[in-house]
């Protein structure tokens, strides 16, 4: 076979193959370029069979479009899709299994079981106010010796704090000695006098001024007044406030020291106003601190304050903790978890709830790919679950993922009562927007007359090197010979 014959046979086979391909793919190619489905003549019978069930036609991109029959969207030109009466009245959306897998739809049953609410709050370690002790005096005087010189120093009960010289105490000691000497004198026991009563009164006066029994007995044994009296600590603890130095003058009632015991501390948790309904005295609390990671302290709520911080809108819950090893130090920040038992309740995953303005919706799986929106009333939230107060029953199956895509589909195809906001009672209905047809004439803009237009500004030429040189026409600078450049007149 010659090369010419071989080439002619190959050309004939190629033309035959192209003809067969065009004949086979004629329908799909026409559908691709015209936007119609393959075998478009079959769509009409299907739509005709659904005719009695169709409520109206709408656009997938513009749900506000509602037409009684098929056609194209007057806004974007897309083909309108039918909305059945069942979809319009009950809001049912049908999504087949392949599409469910594509958009990631998952379902879960509504359960009934115990529900606990955990409230997390920020707390601060504080001093136990019932263990605070102030050191003050009932007389005036001068500090002659200071034994506790540092804030934060630990003191024991009765440990000397300072020595004080006070003229009032000195006179009281002299009165005690005179009364004691009178009680022991033989010649003063007549004429109805009572020296024993005078001694007791002098002793009681010194006790009221803060002098101890031991110090009073020491004055009596010495038979001489003490120039300085030493005052000891009334309680054991740490000095958290010190307002005195050696040699200072002390007034009556001045606070010299404040002593706090750290054997027990308070943790005050700031609880937000919306969580107060779940906080009560005796409730179990767990306290953790960054100071000791991995360790927690368990106690009960001892007190809930009866007022709020008006700036932060928080209340305080007090938790009392034993602190034998002094690990808890006032000023530390703590994390407090308060658990409240809400009892047995219907529960639905929080991801299943769709917020549509004043309504809360879930999509109930009816089987066979059908999903129906249902309005529910939810309550407390805990651990990713919502309490269901009404709208569902135990065992109902609801969609828990892909709900926003389902809601978008439902908003296009289903009843508007689930998605439109409720109008106030007695208010007039909102007007329906009127969409102009595409063939509406476009308004033209009339050009302003020439007489009304502003005249163009004259062009002035100047020299770049000598701006004072100006000319109404181009040319050379008379000074330097450079070409003049145009500049708009100011």
C-alpha positions as CSV (number, residue, x, y, z in Angstrom):
1,X,0.0,0.0,0.0
2,X,1.4,3.3,-1.1
3,X,1.8,6.2,1.4
4,X,-0.9,8.2,-0.5
5,X,-3.4,5.4,0.0
6,X,-2.5,5.0,3.7
7,X,-3.0,8.8,4.3
8,X,-6.4,8.8,2.6
9,X,-7.6,5.9,4.7
10,X,-6.5,7.6,8.0
11,X,-8.2,10.8,6.9
12,X,-11.4,9.0,6.2
13,X,-11.3,7.2,9.6
14,X,-10.7,10.5,11.4
15,X,-13.7,12.2,9.7
16,X,-15.9,9.2,10.5
17,X,-14.9,9.3,14.2
18,X,-15.5,13.0,14.5
19,X,-19.0,12.6,13.0
20,X,-19.9,9.8,15.4
21,X,-18.6,11.9,18.4
22,X,-20.7,14.9,17.4
23,X,-23.8,12.7,16.9
24,X,-23.4,11.1,20.4
25,X,-22.5,14.3,22.3
26,X,-24.9,16.6,20.6
27,X,-27.4,16.6,23.5
28,X,-24.9,17.2,26.3
29,X,-23.1,19.9,24.3
30,X,-26.3,21.8,23.7
31,X,-27.2,21.5,27.3
32,X,-23.8,22.8,28.4
33,X,-24.0,25.9,26.2
34,X,-27.7,26.7,26.7
35,X,-27.9,26.0,30.4
36,X,-30.8,23.5,30.0
37,X,-30.8,20.0,31.4
38,X,-30.1,17.0,29.2
39,X,-33.3,15.9,27.7
40,X,-35.0,19.2,28.7
41,X,-38.3,17.9,27.3
42,X,-38.5,15.6,30.3
43,X,-38.6,18.3,32.9
44,X,-42.0,19.6,32.0
45,X,-43.8,16.3,32.8
46,X,-42.2,16.1,36.2
47,X,-43.2,19.7,37.0
48,X,-46.6,19.0,35.7
49,X,-47.0,16.0,38.0
50,X,-46.0,18.2,40.9
51,X,-48.2,21.0,39.8
52,X,-51.0,20.6,42.5
53,X,-48.3,20.3,45.2
54,X,-46.3,23.4,44.3
55,X,-47.1,26.5,46.2
56,X,-44.9,29.0,44.4
57,X,-41.5,29.4,42.6
58,X,-38.6,31.3,44.1
59,X,-35.0,32.2,43.3
60,X,-32.2,30.3,45.1
61,X,-30.2,33.6,45.4
62,X,-33.1,35.9,46.1
63,X,-35.7,34.2,48.4
64,X,-37.9,37.4,48.3
65,X,-38.9,36.6,44.7
66,X,-42.2,34.7,44.6
67,X,-43.8,33.8,41.3
68,X,-46.9,31.7,40.6
69,X,-45.2,29.8,37.8
70,X,-41.8,28.7,36.5
71,X,-39.5,31.2,34.8
72,X,-36.3,33.2,35.5
73,X,-35.5,35.5,38.4
74,X,-36.1,39.2,37.5
75,X,-33.0,40.1,39.5
76,X,-30.3,37.7,38.4
77,X,-31.9,35.7,35.6
78,X,-31.5,32.3,37.3
79,X,-34.1,29.6,36.8
80,X,-36.8,29.6,39.6
81,X,-37.1,26.5,41.8
82,X,-40.4,25.2,43.0
83,X,-41.5,25.3,46.7
84,X,-44.1,22.7,47.7
85,X,-47.0,23.4,49.9
86,X,-45.6,21.0,52.5
87,X,-42.4,22.9,52.6
88,X,-44.1,26.2,52.9
89,X,-46.5,25.2,55.7
90,X,-44.3,22.8,57.8
91,X,-40.8,24.0,56.8
92,X,-39.6,20.5,55.8
93,X,-36.3,20.3,54.0
94,X,-35.3,17.2,52.1
95,X,-31.6,16.5,51.8
96,X,-30.5,13.2,50.4
97,X,-27.7,11.1,51.9
98,X,-24.9,12.0,49.4
99,X,-25.5,15.7,50.0
100,X,-25.6,15.1,53.8
101,X,-22.2,13.6,53.6
102,X,-21.0,16.5,51.4
103,X,-22.1,19.2,53.9
104,X,-21.2,17.2,57.0
105,X,-24.6,16.7,58.5
106,X,-24.6,14.7,61.8
107,X,-27.5,13.9,64.1
108,X,-27.8,13.0,67.8
109,X,-30.7,12.1,70.0
110,X,-32.3,14.3,72.7
111,X,-31.4,12.8,76.1
112,X,-32.8,13.2,79.6
113,X,-30.4,13.0,82.5
114,X,-28.7,14.8,85.4
115,X,-27.3,18.2,84.6
116,X,-24.7,20.2,86.5
117,X,-23.8,23.8,85.9
118,X,-20.1,24.8,86.6
119,X,-19.4,28.4,87.2
120,X,-15.8,29.5,86.9
121,X,-14.8,32.7,88.7
122,X,-11.6,34.6,89.6
123,X,-10.9,34.8,93.3
124,X,-8.3,36.5,95.6
125,X,-6.8,35.1,98.8
126,X,-7.6,37.5,101.6
127,X,-7.0,37.7,105.4
128,X,-9.5,36.1,107.7
129,X,-11.2,39.3,109.0
130,X,-12.2,37.5,112.2
131,X,-8.6,36.9,113.1
132,X,-7.4,40.5,112.7
133,X,-6.2,42.2,115.9
134,X,-5.3,45.9,116.3
135,X,-2.9,47.2,119.0
136,X,-3.9,50.7,120.3
137,X,-3.6,52.6,123.6
138,X,-6.0,54.2,126.0
139,X,-3.4,56.7,127.3
140,X,-1.1,59.2,125.8
141,X,2.7,58.7,126.0
142,X,6.0,58.3,124.3
143,X,7.6,55.1,122.9
144,X,10.9,54.6,124.8
145,X,11.8,51.2,123.3
146,X,10.5,49.4,120.2
147,X,10.9,45.6,120.1
148,X,9.1,44.8,116.8
149,X,10.6,46.9,114.1
150,X,9.5,45.2,110.9
151,X,6.3,44.7,109.0
152,X,5.7,41.0,108.3
153,X,7.4,39.8,111.5
154,X,5.8,36.9,113.3
155,X,4.9,37.6,116.9
156,X,3.6,35.3,119.7
157,X,0.9,36.1,122.1
158,X,2.3,38.2,124.9
159,X,5.6,38.9,123.1
160,X,6.8,42.5,123.9
161,X,6.0,45.0,121.2
162,X,7.2,48.3,122.7
163,X,7.8,50.2,126.1
164,X,5.8,53.4,126.8
165,X,6.3,56.3,129.2
166,X,2.9,57.8,130.1
167,X,2.4,60.5,132.9
168,X,-1.1,59.1,133.3
169,X,0.1,55.6,134.0
170,X,2.8,56.9,136.3
171,X,0.2,58.8,138.4
172,X,-2.0,55.7,138.5
173,X,0.9,53.6,139.8
174,X,1.6,56.1,142.5
175,X,-2.1,56.0,143.5
176,X,-1.9,52.2,143.8
177,X,1.2,52.4,146.0
178,X,-0.4,55.0,148.3
179,X,-3.6,52.9,148.6
180,X,-1.5,49.8,149.4
181,X,0.5,51.6,152.0
182,X,-2.7,53.0,153.6
183,X,-4.1,49.5,153.7
184,X,-1.1,48.2,155.6
185,X,-0.9,51.1,158.1
186,X,-2.3,50.5,161.5
187,X,-3.5,54.0,162.2
188,X,-5.7,54.3,159.1
189,X,-8.1,51.5,159.8
190,X,-10.4,53.8,161.9
191,X,-12.8,56.7,161.2
192,X,-14.8,54.6,158.8
193,X,-12.2,54.7,156.0
194,X,-11.9,51.7,153.5
195,X,-8.2,51.5,152.4
196,X,-8.8,48.0,150.9
197,X,-11.4,49.5,148.6
198,X,-9.0,52.3,147.5
199,X,-6.3,49.7,146.6
200,X,-8.8,47.6,144.6
201,X,-10.0,50.7,142.7
202,X,-6.4,51.7,141.9
203,X,-5.6,48.2,140.7
204,X,-8.7,48.1,138.5
205,X,-7.8,51.5,137.0
206,X,-4.4,50.2,135.9
207,X,-6.0,47.1,134.4
208,X,-8.4,49.2,132.4
209,X,-5.5,51.3,131.0
210,X,-3.9,48.1,129.6
211,X,-1.5,47.1,132.4
212,X,-1.4,43.4,133.1
213,X,-1.8,41.8,136.6
214,X,1.8,40.7,136.6
215,X,3.0,44.2,135.9
216,X,0.8,45.6,138.7
217,X,2.1,43.0,141.2
218,X,5.7,43.8,140.2
219,X,5.0,47.5,141.0
220,X,3.6,46.6,144.4
221,X,6.6,44.3,145.2
222,X,9.1,47.0,144.1
223,X,7.1,49.6,146.1
224,X,8.1,52.1,143.3
225,X,6.3,53.2,140.1
226,X,7.8,52.1,136.8
227,X,8.8,54.8,134.5
228,X,8.1,52.8,131.4
229,X,5.5,50.0,130.9
230,X,6.1,47.3,128.3
231,X,3.0,46.3,126.2
232,X,2.9,42.8,124.7
233,X,1.1,41.4,121.7
234,X,-2.6,40.5,122.3
235,X,-2.6,37.7,119.7
236,X,-0.2,35.5,117.7
237,X,0.3,36.1,114.0
238,X,2.1,38.3,111.5
239,X,2.4,42.1,111.7
240,X,0.7,43.3,108.6
241,X,0.6,47.0,109.6
242,X,3.1,49.0,111.6
243,X,2.5,52.7,112.4
244,X,5.0,53.5,115.1
245,X,8.7,54.1,115.5
246,X,10.9,54.4,118.5
247,X,10.6,57.8,120.3
248,X,7.2,58.6,118.7
249,X,4.5,60.4,120.5
250,X,1.3,58.3,120.8
251,X,-2.2,59.7,121.1
252,X,-5.1,57.9,122.7
253,X,-6.8,55.4,120.3
254,X,-4.1,55.5,117.6
255,X,-3.5,52.1,115.9
256,X,0.1,51.1,116.3
257,X,0.1,47.6,114.9
258,X,-2.3,45.3,113.1
259,X,-1.7,41.5,113.6
260,X,-3.2,38.8,111.4
261,X,-3.3,35.1,111.9
262,X,-2.7,33.1,108.6
263,X,-3.8,29.7,110.0
264,X,-7.1,30.2,108.1
265,X,-7.6,32.4,105.0
266,X,-10.5,33.6,102.9
267,X,-10.9,33.2,99.1
268,X,-13.3,35.7,97.7
269,X,-14.6,34.8,94.2
270,X,-16.1,37.4,91.9
271,X,-19.4,35.9,90.5
272,X,-21.2,37.6,87.7
273,X,-24.8,38.8,88.2
274,X,-26.3,36.2,85.7
275,X,-24.6,33.3,87.7
276,X,-25.9,34.3,91.1
277,X,-29.0,32.1,90.8
278,X,-26.7,29.0,90.9
279,X,-24.6,30.1,94.0
280,X,-25.7,29.3,97.5
281,X,-24.2,28.9,101.0
282,X,-22.8,25.4,101.6
283,X,-22.2,24.8,97.9
284,X,-19.1,22.8,97.0
285,X,-16.2,24.8,95.6
286,X,-12.8,23.8,94.2
287,X,-9.9,26.3,94.3
288,X,-6.7,26.2,92.3
289,X,-3.7,28.5,92.2
290,X,-0.9,29.1,89.7
291,X,1.4,29.0,92.7
292,X,0.9,25.3,93.1
293,X,-0.1,23.8,89.7
294,X,-1.8,20.4,89.9
295,X,-3.0,20.9,93.4
296,X,-6.6,21.9,94.3
297,X,-8.3,22.9,97.6
298,X,-11.9,21.8,98.2
299,X,-14.2,23.7,100.6
300,X,-17.7,25.0,100.8
301,X,-19.1,28.5,100.2
302,X,-19.3,30.1,103.6
303,X,-21.0,33.3,102.7
304,X,-22.5,35.2,99.7
305,X,-22.4,39.0,100.1
306,X,-25.8,40.7,99.9
307,X,-24.6,43.5,97.6
308,X,-22.9,43.9,94.2
309,X,-19.9,45.8,92.9
310,X,-21.7,48.5,90.8
311,X,-18.7,48.9,88.5
312,X,-17.9,45.3,87.6
313,X,-21.5,44.0,88.2
314,X,-20.2,41.1,90.3
315,X,-21.0,39.7,93.7
316,X,-18.5,38.0,96.0
317,X,-18.7,34.4,97.4
318,X,-16.5,33.7,100.4
319,X,-14.7,30.3,100.7
320,X,-12.8,29.6,103.9
321,X,-9.6,27.4,103.7
322,X,-7.3,26.1,106.4
323,X,-3.7,27.1,105.9
324,X,-1.5,25.2,108.3
325,X,1.6,25.2,106.0
326,X,1.1,28.9,105.1
327,X,1.0,28.1,101.3
328,X,-1.9,30.4,100.8
329,X,-0.8,34.0,101.0
330,X,-3.2,37.0,100.9
331,X,-3.1,38.8,97.6
332,X,-2.7,35.6,95.5
333,X,-5.1,35.1,92.5
334,X,-7.1,31.9,92.4
335,X,-9.5,30.1,90.0
336,X,-12.7,29.0,91.7
337,X,-15.1,26.4,90.2
338,X,-18.5,26.3,91.7
339,X,-20.7,23.3,90.8
340,X,-24.5,23.5,91.0
341,X,-26.8,20.5,90.6
342,X,-29.6,21.4,88.2
343,X,-31.5,18.1,88.6
344,X,-32.8,15.9,85.7
345,X,-33.5,17.8,82.5
346,X,-33.9,17.3,78.7
347,X,-30.7,18.1,77.0
348,X,-29.7,18.9,73.4
349,X,-26.2,19.7,72.1
350,X,-25.6,23.4,71.9
351,X,-24.4,23.1,68.3
352,X,-27.9,22.0,67.3
353,X,-29.6,25.2,68.3
354,X,-29.9,28.0,65.6
355,X,-30.6,31.5,66.7
356,X,-33.1,33.4,64.5
357,X,-33.8,36.6,66.3
358,X,-36.3,36.0,69.1
359,X,-36.6,32.3,68.2
360,X,-34.4,29.2,68.9
361,X,-34.7,26.4,66.3
362,X,-33.5,22.9,66.0
363,X,-33.9,20.6,62.9
364,X,-35.6,17.3,63.8
365,X,-34.7,14.3,61.6
366,X,-38.0,12.8,60.3
367,X,-36.3,10.1,58.3
368,X,-36.0,9.6,54.6
369,X,-33.7,12.7,54.3
370,X,-36.4,15.0,55.7
371,X,-35.5,17.7,58.3
372,X,-38.1,19.9,59.9
373,X,-37.4,23.1,61.9
374,X,-38.9,23.2,65.4
375,X,-39.0,26.1,67.8
376,X,-37.6,25.3,71.2
377,X,-37.2,27.0,74.5
378,X,-33.7,26.5,76.0
379,X,-32.5,27.1,79.6
380,X,-29.2,26.7,81.3
381,X,-26.0,25.6,79.4
382,X,-23.5,23.2,80.8
383,X,-20.7,21.2,79.2
384,X,-21.8,21.9,75.6
385,X,-25.5,20.9,76.3
386,X,-28.6,23.1,76.6
387,X,-31.5,22.4,78.9
388,X,-34.7,22.1,76.8
389,X,-37.7,23.5,78.5
390,X,-40.2,22.9,75.7
391,X,-40.4,21.9,72.0
392,X,-38.7,18.5,72.2
393,X,-39.1,15.1,73.7
394,X,-36.6,12.5,74.8
395,X,-35.6,10.3,71.9
396,X,-36.1,13.0,69.2
397,X,-33.2,13.0,66.7
398,X,-31.8,16.5,65.8
399,X,-29.1,17.7,63.5
400,X,-25.9,18.7,65.4
401,X,-23.6,19.8,62.6
402,X,-24.1,21.5,59.3
403,X,-27.1,23.2,60.8
404,X,-26.3,26.6,59.3
405,X,-26.3,25.1,55.8
406,X,-29.6,23.4,56.5
407,X,-30.9,26.7,57.8
408,X,-29.9,28.5,54.6
409,X,-31.7,25.9,52.6
410,X,-34.7,26.0,54.8
411,X,-34.9,29.8,54.6
412,X,-35.0,29.6,50.8
413,X,-37.6,26.9,50.5
414,X,-39.7,26.8,53.6
415,X,-42.1,28.8,55.7
416,X,-41.1,32.4,56.3
417,X,-42.8,32.3,59.8
418,X,-39.7,30.6,61.2
419,X,-37.2,33.2,59.9
420,X,-39.0,36.6,59.8
421,X,-39.1,38.7,63.0
422,X,-42.4,38.9,64.8
423,X,-44.2,42.2,64.1
424,X,-45.5,44.1,67.1
425,X,-49.1,43.7,68.0
426,X,-51.3,46.2,66.2
427,X,-48.5,47.2,63.7
428,X,-49.2,47.3,60.0
429,X,-47.5,44.6,57.8
430,X,-44.3,45.6,56.1
431,X,-44.8,46.6,52.4
432,X,-43.7,44.1,49.8
433,X,-40.8,45.4,47.7
434,X,-41.6,46.0,44.1
435,X,-38.9,44.8,41.7
436,X,-38.9,46.7,38.3
437,X,-38.7,44.6,35.2
438,X,-35.5,44.3,33.3
439,X,-37.0,46.1,30.3
440,X,-37.7,49.3,32.2
441,X,-36.2,52.3,30.5
442,X,-33.0,53.6,31.9
443,X,-33.2,57.3,32.8
444,X,-30.9,59.5,30.8
445,X,-28.8,62.3,32.2
446,X,-29.2,65.6,30.3
447,X,-25.9,67.4,29.8
448,X,-25.8,71.0,31.1
449,X,-25.9,73.8,28.4
450,X,-22.5,75.2,27.4
451,X,-23.4,78.6,28.9
452,X,-23.9,77.0,32.3
453,X,-20.5,75.2,32.3
454,X,-17.6,77.0,33.9
455,X,-15.0,78.4,31.4
456,X,-11.6,76.6,31.4
457,X,-8.8,78.3,33.3
458,X,-6.2,80.0,31.0
459,X,-2.8,78.4,30.7
460,X,0.2,80.4,31.8
461,X,3.7,79.5,30.9
462,X,6.6,80.1,33.3
463,X,10.3,79.4,33.7
464,X,11.3,76.5,36.1
465,X,14.3,78.6,37.3
466,X,12.6,82.0,37.4
467,X,9.0,81.6,38.5
468,X,8.4,85.4,38.3
469,X,8.7,85.1,34.5
470,X,5.2,84.5,33.1
471,X,3.9,84.4,29.5
472,X,0.5,83.6,27.9
473,X,2.2,81.6,25.2
474,X,5.1,79.1,25.0
475,X,8.6,80.4,24.3
476,X,12.1,81.0,25.9
477,X,13.0,82.5,29.2
478,X,14.5,86.0,28.6
479,X,16.9,85.4,31.5
480,X,18.3,81.9,31.1
481,X,17.0,80.8,27.7
482,X,15.2,77.7,29.1
483,X,11.9,76.6,27.6
484,X,8.8,77.9,29.4
485,X,6.5,75.2,30.9
486,X,2.7,75.5,31.3
487,X,1.3,76.2,34.7
488,X,-2.4,76.7,35.5
489,X,-3.4,80.1,36.6
490,X,-4.3,80.3,40.3
